Amino acid sequence: MGRKEYGRYGKHSRRDRRKKKGGIISTVILIVAICVFAFSAFQLYKIFNGYHKGDSAYDDLVSGWKQIFRGFRCTQTDQSGCGCMDPF
């Protein structure tokens, strides 16, 4: 009583060593996968942030031109004769 049965190969069997080695390999693969995911997420953030900044700059440019041309009368009409050629 009190004594553990370790089986045929003793306390540290080959099977146990293979399990530990497999555990280390799967842990390394998991860490690499997490790093790849984090890097990809950061790259996507940079891309979408650039698009957002460009879109904001374009909107600011358009609103600035709208304010400049607000006081002018339109002298040119479109083909139908009922409005400006460049509507804002």
MOPAC internal coordinates of N, CA, C and O (Angstrom, degrees):
PM7 1SCF
backbone

  N    0.0000 0     0.00 0     0.00 0    0    0    0
  C    1.4288 1     0.00 0     0.00 0    1    0    0
  C    1.5160 1   109.70 1     0.00 0    2    1    0
  O    1.2310 1   120.04 1   -31.75 1    3    2    1
  N    1.3366 1   117.52 1   148.25 1    3    2    1
  C    1.4413 1   119.82 1  -179.76 1    5    3    2
  C    1.5181 1   113.22 1    86.07 1    6    5    3
  O    1.2310 1   120.60 1   160.97 1    7    6    5
  N    1.3045 1   116.46 1   -19.03 1    7    6    5
  C    1.4587 1   119.97 1  -179.10 1    9    7    6
  C    1.5256 1   109.42 1   -93.27 1   10    9    7
  O    1.2310 1   120.99 1   -48.40 1   11   10    9
  N    1.3645 1   115.72 1   131.60 1   11   10    9
  C    1.4565 1   120.01 1  -179.14 1   13   11   10
  C    1.5076 1   109.26 1   -86.50 1   14   13   11
  O    1.2310 1   121.98 1   -33.86 1   15   14   13
  N    1.2739 1   113.82 1   146.14 1   15   14   13
  C    1.4483 1   119.88 1   174.19 1   17   15   14
  C    1.5248 1   107.92 1   -92.54 1   18   17   15
  O    1.2310 1   120.19 1   -61.45 1   19   18   17
  N    1.3043 1   117.24 1   118.55 1   19   18   17
  C    1.4602 1   121.56 1  -177.84 1   21   19   18
  C    1.5102 1   112.40 1   -96.50 1   22   21   19
  O    1.2310 1   119.50 1   174.25 1   23   22   21
  N    1.2198 1   118.56 1    -5.75 1   23   22   21
  C    1.4469 1   120.58 1   178.89 1   25   23   22
  C    1.5101 1   111.59 1    91.70 1   26   25   23
  O    1.2310 1   121.36 1    13.95 1   27   26   25
  N    1.2872 1   115.01 1  -166.05 1   27   26   25
  C    1.4542 1   122.36 1  -172.23 1   29   27   26
  C    1.5159 1   113.71 1   -70.89 1   30   29   27
  O    1.2310 1   120.12 1   147.06 1   31   30   29
  N    1.3502 1   117.38 1   -32.94 1   31   30   29
  C    1.4679 1   119.91 1  -174.02 1   33   31   30
  C    1.5119 1   113.94 1   -97.13 1   34   33   31
  O    1.2310 1   119.31 1  -178.32 1   35   34   33
  N    1.2631 1   118.92 1     1.68 1   35   34   33
  C    1.4400 1   120.70 1   178.46 1   37   35   34
  C    1.5253 1   111.79 1    93.28 1   38   37   35
  O    1.2310 1   121.58 1    17.20 1   39   38   37
  N    1.3201 1   114.58 1  -162.80 1   39   38   37
  C    1.4575 1   121.53 1  -173.37 1   41   39   38
  C    1.5230 1   112.58 1   -65.77 1   42   41   39
  O    1.2310 1   119.52 1   135.55 1   43   42   41
  N    1.3179 1   118.53 1   -44.45 1   43   42   41
  C    1.4673 1   122.91 1  -178.16 1   45   43   42
  C    1.5217 1   108.97 1  -112.07 1   46   45   43
  O    1.2310 1   121.01 1   -90.34 1   47   46   45
  N    1.2825 1   115.67 1    89.66 1   47   46   45
  C    1.4494 1   119.34 1  -177.30 1   49   47   46
  C    1.5266 1   110.52 1   -83.96 1   50   49   47
  O    1.2310 1   121.09 1   -12.80 1   51   50   49
  N    1.3164 1   115.51 1   167.20 1   51   50   49
  C    1.4718 1   121.00 1   178.62 1   53   51   50
  C    1.5279 1   110.08 1   -63.15 1   54   53   51
  O    1.2310 1   121.24 1   143.41 1   55   54   53
  N    1.2787 1   115.23 1   -36.59 1   55   54   53
  C    1.4598 1   119.83 1  -179.03 1   57   55   54
  C    1.5254 1   110.49 1   -62.51 1   58   57   55
  O    1.2310 1   120.37 1   137.94 1   59   58   57
  N    1.3191 1   116.91 1   -42.06 1   59   58   57
  C    1.4655 1   120.48 1   178.39 1   61   59   58
  C    1.5203 1   110.87 1   -65.24 1   62   61   59
  O    1.2310 1   119.97 1   140.11 1   63   62   61
  N    1.3385 1   117.66 1   -39.89 1   63   62   61
  C    1.4651 1   120.45 1   179.23 1   65   63   62
  C    1.5197 1   110.89 1   -65.30 1   66   65   63
  O    1.2310 1   119.82 1   142.03 1   67   66   65
  N    1.3234 1   117.95 1   -37.97 1   67   66   65
  C    1.4702 1   121.17 1   178.11 1   69   67   66
  C    1.5272 1   110.47 1   -65.91 1   70   69   67
  O    1.2310 1   120.16 1   141.97 1   71   70   69
  N    1.3083 1   117.30 1   -38.03 1   71   70   69
  C    1.4587 1   120.92 1   177.89 1   73   71   70
  C    1.5203 1   110.29 1   -63.46 1   74   73   71
  O    1.2310 1   120.29 1   137.98 1   75   74   73
  N    1.3244 1   117.05 1   -42.02 1   75   74   73
  C    1.4623 1   120.56 1   179.63 1   77   75   74
  C    1.5203 1   110.33 1   -66.04 1   78   77   75
  O    1.2310 1   119.90 1   138.06 1   79   78   77
  N    1.3231 1   117.80 1   -41.94 1   79   78   77
  C    1.4572 1   121.57 1   179.69 1   81   79   78
  C    1.5227 1   110.15 1   -64.70 1   82   81   79
  O    1.2310 1   120.32 1   137.56 1   83   82   81
  N    1.3204 1   116.99 1   -42.44 1   83   82   81
  C    1.4608 1   121.19 1   177.31 1   85   83   82
  C    1.5170 1   111.47 1   -64.48 1   86   85   83
  O    1.2310 1   120.12 1   144.93 1   87   86   85
  N    1.3006 1   117.38 1   -35.07 1   87   86   85
  C    1.4614 1   121.56 1   177.85 1   89   87   86
  C    1.5157 1   111.63 1   -67.10 1   90   89   87
  O    1.2310 1   120.63 1   141.06 1   91   90   89
  N    1.3229 1   116.41 1   -38.94 1   91   90   89
  C    1.4676 1   120.57 1   178.77 1   93   91   90
  C    1.5240 1   110.03 1   -67.80 1   94   93   91
  O    1.2310 1   120.25 1   137.17 1   95   94   93
  N    1.3102 1   117.12 1   -42.83 1   95   94   93
  C    1.4685 1   120.98 1  -179.31 1   97   95   94
  C    1.5252 1   110.26 1   -63.90 1   98   97   95
  O    1.2310 1   119.98 1   135.10 1   99   98   97
  N    1.3210 1   117.65 1   -44.90 1   99   98   97
  C    1.4667 1   119.68 1   180.00 1  101   99   98
  C    1.5284 1   111.38 1   -66.45 1  102  101   99
  O    1.2310 1   120.03 1   146.91 1  103  102  101
  N    1.3082 1   117.55 1   -33.09 1  103  102  101
  C    1.4676 1   120.69 1   176.72 1  105  103  102
  C    1.5227 1   110.58 1   -66.66 1  106  105  103
  O    1.2310 1   120.08 1   136.86 1  107  106  105
  N    1.3222 1   117.46 1   -43.14 1  107  106  105
  C    1.4632 1   121.27 1   178.46 1  109  107  106
  C    1.5263 1   110.22 1   -63.20 1  110  109  107
  O    1.2310 1   119.99 1   136.89 1  111  110  109
  N    1.3185 1   117.62 1   -43.11 1  111  110  109
  C    1.4690 1   121.07 1   178.46 1  113  111  110
  C    1.5219 1   110.38 1   -62.58 1  114  113  111
  O    1.2310 1   119.99 1   139.08 1  115  114  113
  N    1.3170 1   117.63 1   -40.92 1  115  114  113
  C    1.4575 1   121.46 1   178.61 1  117  115  114
  C    1.5287 1   111.18 1   -63.42 1  118  117  115
  O    1.2310 1   119.94 1   136.95 1  119  118  117
  N    1.3227 1   117.72 1   -43.05 1  119  118  117
  C    1.4656 1   121.40 1   179.23 1  121  119  118
  C    1.5208 1   110.66 1   -64.20 1  122  121  119
  O    1.2310 1   120.18 1   137.17 1  123  122  121
  N    1.3285 1   117.26 1   -42.83 1  123  122  121
  C    1.4718 1   120.65 1   178.06 1  125  123  122
  C    1.5258 1   110.16 1   -62.96 1  126  125  123
  O    1.2310 1   119.80 1   138.38 1  127  126  125
  N    1.3258 1   117.98 1   -41.62 1  127  126  125
  C    1.4635 1   121.07 1   179.27 1  129  127  126
  C    1.5260 1   111.57 1   -63.74 1  130  129  127
  O    1.2310 1   120.14 1   140.21 1  131  130  129
  N    1.3114 1   117.34 1   -39.79 1  131  130  129
  C    1.4685 1   120.93 1   177.49 1  133  131  130
  C    1.5191 1   110.45 1   -64.66 1  134  133  131
  O    1.2310 1   120.06 1   138.60 1  135  134  133
  N    1.3272 1   117.48 1   -41.40 1  135  134  133
  C    1.4675 1   121.01 1   178.52 1  137  135  134
  C    1.5300 1   110.83 1   -63.77 1  138  137  135
  O    1.2310 1   119.86 1   137.38 1  139  138  137
  N    1.3192 1   117.87 1   -42.62 1  139  138  137
  C    1.4709 1   121.32 1   178.50 1  141  139  138
  C    1.5236 1   109.85 1   -63.07 1  142  141  139
  O    1.2310 1   119.89 1   137.21 1  143  142  141
  N    1.3284 1   117.81 1   -42.79 1  143  142  141
  C    1.4577 1   121.47 1   178.50 1  145  143  142
  C    1.5193 1   111.13 1   -61.84 1  146  145  143
  O    1.2310 1   120.01 1   134.76 1  147  146  145
  N    1.3407 1   117.58 1   -45.24 1  147  146  145
  C    1.4627 1   120.80 1  -179.44 1  149  147  146
  C    1.5238 1   110.82 1   -63.66 1  150  149  147
  O    1.2310 1   119.93 1   137.10 1  151  150  149
  N    1.3220 1   117.74 1   -42.90 1  151  150  149
  C    1.4643 1   121.17 1   178.98 1  153  151  150
  C    1.5254 1   110.87 1   -63.24 1  154  153  151
  O    1.2310 1   120.19 1   137.31 1  155  154  153
  N    1.3172 1   117.24 1   -42.69 1  155  154  153
  C    1.4650 1   121.29 1   179.57 1  157  155  154
  C    1.5288 1   111.13 1   -65.32 1  158  157  155
  O    1.2310 1   120.21 1   139.03 1  159  158  157
  N    1.3062 1   117.20 1   -40.97 1  159  158  157
  C    1.4622 1   120.86 1   178.38 1  161  159  158
  C    1.5285 1   110.52 1   -63.05 1  162  161  159
  O    1.2310 1   119.95 1   139.69 1  163  162  161
  N    1.3277 1   117.71 1   -40.31 1  163  162  161
  C    1.4598 1   121.36 1   178.77 1  165  163  162
  C    1.5238 1   110.82 1   -65.79 1  166  165  163
  O    1.2310 1   119.98 1   138.85 1  167  166  165
  N    1.3320 1   117.65 1   -41.15 1  167  166  165
  C    1.4627 1   120.99 1   178.58 1  169  167  166
  C    1.5303 1   110.53 1   -64.05 1  170  169  167
  O    1.2310 1   119.86 1   137.67 1  171  170  169
  N    1.3300 1   117.87 1   -42.33 1  171  170  169
  C    1.4599 1   120.62 1   176.91 1  173  171  170
  C    1.5209 1   111.51 1   -62.58 1  174  173  171
  O    1.2310 1   120.24 1   140.66 1  175  174  173
  N    1.3250 1   117.14 1   -39.34 1  175  174  173
  C    1.4651 1   120.82 1   176.80 1  177  175  174
  C    1.5259 1   110.71 1   -60.74 1  178  177  175
  O    1.2310 1   120.39 1   135.29 1  179  178  177
  N    1.3271 1   116.86 1   -44.71 1  179  178  177
  C    1.4645 1   119.72 1   179.37 1  181  179  178
  C    1.5224 1   111.44 1   -62.28 1  182  181  179
  O    1.2310 1   119.82 1   138.25 1  183  182  181
  N    1.3171 1   117.96 1   -41.75 1  183  182  181
  C    1.4639 1   121.79 1  -179.41 1  185  183  182
  C    1.5271 1   110.49 1   -64.14 1  186  185  183
  O    1.2310 1   120.16 1   129.40 1  187  186  185
  N    1.3304 1   117.30 1   -50.60 1  187  186  185
  C    1.4562 1   120.28 1  -177.40 1  189  187  186
  C    1.5257 1   111.74 1   -68.85 1  190  189  187
  O    1.2310 1   119.87 1   148.41 1  191  190  189
  N    1.3163 1   117.86 1   -31.59 1  191  190  189
  C    1.4544 1   120.70 1   176.47 1  193  191  190
  C    1.5283 1   110.04 1   -66.26 1  194  193  191
  O    1.2310 1   119.76 1   141.26 1  195  194  193
  N    1.3223 1   118.07 1   -38.74 1  195  194  193
  C    1.4542 1   121.75 1   176.26 1  197  195  194
  C    1.5128 1   111.84 1   -63.23 1  198  197  195
  O    1.2310 1   120.33 1   136.83 1  199  198  197
  N    1.3347 1   116.98 1   -43.17 1  199  198  197
  C    1.4644 1   120.67 1   176.67 1  201  199  198
  C    1.5257 1   110.83 1   -61.73 1  202  201  199
  O    1.2310 1   120.53 1   138.20 1  203  202  201
  N    1.3181 1   116.60 1   -41.80 1  203  202  201
  C    1.4604 1   120.32 1  -179.45 1  205  203  202
  C    1.5285 1   110.63 1   -63.83 1  206  205  203
  O    1.2310 1   119.96 1   137.18 1  207  206  205
  N    1.3193 1   117.68 1   -42.82 1  207  206  205
  C    1.4690 1   120.75 1   178.75 1  209  207  206
  C    1.5248 1   111.01 1   -63.44 1  210  209  207
  O    1.2310 1   120.24 1   138.37 1  211  210  209
  N    1.3261 1   117.15 1   -41.63 1  211  210  209
  C    1.4594 1   120.73 1   178.02 1  213  211  210
  C    1.5115 1   111.82 1   -64.13 1  214  213  211
  O    1.2310 1   120.32 1   138.76 1  215  214  213
  N    1.3276 1   116.99 1   -41.24 1  215  214  213
  C    1.4583 1   121.43 1   179.01 1  217  215  214
  C    1.5268 1   110.36 1   -65.04 1  218  217  215
  O    1.2310 1   120.13 1   139.15 1  219  218  217
  N    1.3360 1   117.36 1   -40.85 1  219  218  217
  C    1.4575 1   121.17 1   178.59 1  221  219  218
  C    1.5244 1   110.93 1   -65.41 1  222  221  219
  O    1.2310 1   120.37 1   139.25 1  223  222  221
  N    1.3287 1   116.89 1   -40.75 1  223  222  221
  C    1.4649 1   120.38 1   178.67 1  225  223  222
  C    1.5293 1   110.57 1   -64.03 1  226  225  223
  O    1.2310 1   120.08 1   139.67 1  227  226  225
  N    1.3171 1   117.46 1   -40.33 1  227  226  225
  C    1.4663 1   121.18 1   177.97 1  229  227  226
  C    1.5252 1   110.53 1   -64.06 1  230  229  227
  O    1.2310 1   119.98 1   135.69 1  231  230  229
  N    1.3275 1   117.64 1   -44.31 1  231  230  229
  C    1.4616 1   120.60 1   178.95 1  233  231  230
  C    1.5264 1   111.26 1   -61.96 1  234  233  231
  O    1.2310 1   120.13 1   140.07 1  235  234  233
  N    1.3416 1   117.36 1   -39.93 1  235  234  233
  C    1.4628 1   120.76 1   177.02 1  237  235  234
  C    1.5214 1   111.03 1   -63.91 1  238  237  235
  O    1.2310 1   120.11 1   140.18 1  239  238  237
  N    1.3137 1   117.39 1   -39.82 1  239  238  237
  C    1.4586 1   122.03 1   179.15 1  241  239  238
  C    1.5255 1   111.03 1   -64.41 1  242  241  239
  O    1.2310 1   120.44 1   134.82 1  243  242  241
  N    1.3063 1   116.77 1   -45.18 1  243  242  241
  C    1.4690 1   121.03 1   179.71 1  245  243  242
  C    1.5219 1   110.50 1   -64.17 1  246  245  243
  O    1.2310 1   120.06 1   135.30 1  247  246  245
  N    1.3269 1   117.48 1   -44.70 1  247  246  245
  C    1.4675 1   119.17 1  -179.34 1  249  247  246
  C    1.5252 1   110.82 1   -65.96 1  250  249  247
  O    1.2310 1   119.69 1   147.30 1  251  250  249
  N    1.3302 1   118.19 1   -32.70 1  251  250  249
  C    1.4636 1   120.88 1   176.08 1  253  251  250
  C    1.5198 1   111.82 1   -65.21 1  254  253  251
  O    1.2310 1   120.30 1   137.53 1  255  254  253
  N    1.3272 1   117.03 1   -42.47 1  255  254  253
  C    1.4623 1   120.52 1   178.83 1  257  255  254
  C    1.5240 1   111.04 1   -68.88 1  258  257  255
  O    1.2310 1   120.16 1   146.55 1  259  258  257
  N    1.3132 1   117.30 1   -33.45 1  259  258  257
  C    1.4608 1   119.89 1   176.85 1  261  259  258
  C    1.5276 1   110.29 1   -61.83 1  262  261  259
  O    1.2310 1   120.43 1   138.72 1  263  262  261
  N    1.3267 1   116.78 1   -41.28 1  263  262  261
  C    1.4618 1   120.36 1   179.75 1  265  263  262
  C    1.5251 1   111.25 1   -68.19 1  266  265  263
  O    1.2310 1   120.07 1   143.53 1  267  266  265
  N    1.3195 1   117.48 1   -36.47 1  267  266  265
  C    1.4596 1   120.42 1   179.91 1  269  267  266
  C    1.5211 1   110.37 1   -66.18 1  270  269  267
  O    1.2310 1   119.53 1   134.50 1  271  270  269
  N    1.3217 1   118.51 1   -45.50 1  271  270  269
  C    1.4537 1   122.37 1  -174.85 1  273  271  270
  C    1.5284 1   113.78 1   -87.11 1  274  273  271
  O    1.2310 1   119.62 1  -179.76 1  275  274  273
  N    1.2997 1   118.33 1     0.24 1  275  274  273
  C    1.4551 1   120.83 1  -177.68 1  277  275  274
  C    1.5359 1   111.55 1   -63.22 1  278  277  275
  O    1.2310 1   119.89 1   143.31 1  279  278  277
  N    1.3178 1   117.82 1   -36.69 1  279  278  277
  C    1.4630 1   121.19 1  -176.42 1  281  279  278
  C    1.5160 1   114.05 1   -83.27 1  282  281  279
  O    1.2310 1   118.82 1   168.33 1  283  282  281
  N    1.3129 1   119.86 1   -11.67 1  283  282  281
  C    1.4594 1   122.13 1  -177.81 1  285  283  282
  C    1.5219 1   111.11 1   -87.47 1  286  285  283
  O    1.2310 1   121.58 1   -30.85 1  287  286  285
  N    1.3231 1   114.58 1   149.15 1  287  286  285
  C    1.4615 1   119.84 1   174.00 1  289  287  286
  C    1.5165 1   108.83 1   -89.74 1  290  289  287
  O    1.2310 1   120.60 1   -32.50 1  291  290  289
  N    1.2705 1   116.46 1   147.50 1  291  290  289
  C    1.4554 1   121.14 1   179.49 1  293  291  290
  C    1.5255 1   108.80 1   -85.28 1  294  293  291
  O    1.2310 1   120.33 1   -57.41 1  295  294  293
  N    1.3344 1   116.98 1   122.59 1  295  294  293
  C    1.4597 1   120.86 1  -179.50 1  297  295  294
  C    1.5142 1   111.85 1  -102.31 1  298  297  295
  O    1.2310 1   120.04 1   161.74 1  299  298  297
  N    1.3015 1   117.52 1   -18.26 1  299  298  297
  C    1.4594 1   120.27 1   179.83 1  301  299  298
  C    1.5209 1   109.04 1  -103.67 1  302  301  299
  O    1.2310 1   120.85 1   -37.25 1  303  302  301
  N    1.3006 1   115.98 1   142.75 1  303  302  301
  C    1.4659 1   119.65 1   178.11 1  305  303  302
  C    1.5181 1   108.95 1  -116.99 1  306  305  303
  O    1.2310 1   121.29 1   -19.10 1  307  306  305
  N    1.3153 1   115.14 1   160.90 1  307  306  305
  C    1.4518 1   119.28 1   176.76 1  309  307  306
  C    1.5275 1   109.89 1   -78.63 1  310  309  307
  O    1.2310 1   119.30 1     5.72 1  311  310  309
  N    1.2859 1   118.94 1  -174.28 1  311  310  309
  C    1.4674 1   122.68 1  -173.59 1  313  311  310
  C    1.5272 1   112.52 1   -64.81 1  314  313  311
  O    1.2310 1   120.22 1   150.44 1  315  314  313
  N    1.2969 1   117.19 1   -29.56 1  315  314  313
  C    1.4533 1   119.03 1  -179.93 1  317  315  314
  C    1.5288 1   111.97 1   -80.58 1  318  317  315
  O    1.2310 1   120.36 1   165.32 1  319  318  317
  N    1.3419 1   116.91 1   -14.68 1  319  318  317
  C    1.4538 1   120.66 1   177.65 1  321  319  318
  C    1.5075 1   114.39 1    81.43 1  322  321  319
  O    1.2310 1   120.34 1  -161.54 1  323  322  321
  N    1.3091 1   116.96 1    18.46 1  323  322  321
  C    1.4674 1   117.60 1  -175.24 1  325  323  322
  C    1.5157 1   113.54 1  -125.19 1  326  325  323
  O    1.2310 1   119.10 1  -146.18 1  327  326  325
  N    1.3138 1   119.32 1    33.82 1  327  326  325
  C    1.4464 1   118.47 1   176.95 1  329  327  326
  C    1.5037 1   112.22 1   166.43 1  330  329  327
  O    1.2310 1   121.11 1    -3.35 1  331  330  329
  N    1.2840 1   115.48 1   176.65 1  331  330  329
  C    1.4676 1   121.60 1   178.76 1  333  331  330
  C    1.5167 1   110.06 1   -71.11 1  334  333  331
  O    1.2310 1   121.26 1   -22.70 1  335  334  333
  N    1.3122 1   115.20 1   157.30 1  335  334  333
  C    1.4734 1   119.87 1   179.30 1  337  335  334
  C    1.5253 1   110.94 1   -76.57 1  338  337  335
  O    1.2310 1   120.53 1   148.68 1  339  338  337
  N    1.3332 1   116.59 1   -31.32 1  339  338  337
  C    1.4691 1   120.93 1  -178.33 1  341  339  338
  C    1.5262 1   109.46 1  -117.70 1  342  341  339
  O    1.2310 1   119.96 1   -95.12 1  343  342  341
  N    1.3144 1   117.68 1    84.88 1  343  342  341
  C    1.4683 1   118.94 1  -179.86 1  345  343  342
  C    1.5222 1   110.30 1   -73.87 1  346  345  343
  O    1.2310 1   120.95 1   -38.85 1  347  346  345
  N    1.3011 1   115.80 1   141.15 1  347  346  345
  C    1.4681 1   121.07 1   174.43 1  349  347  346
  C    1.4663 1   107.41 1  -106.11 1  350  349  347
  O    1.2310 1   120.10 1   180.00 1  351  350  349

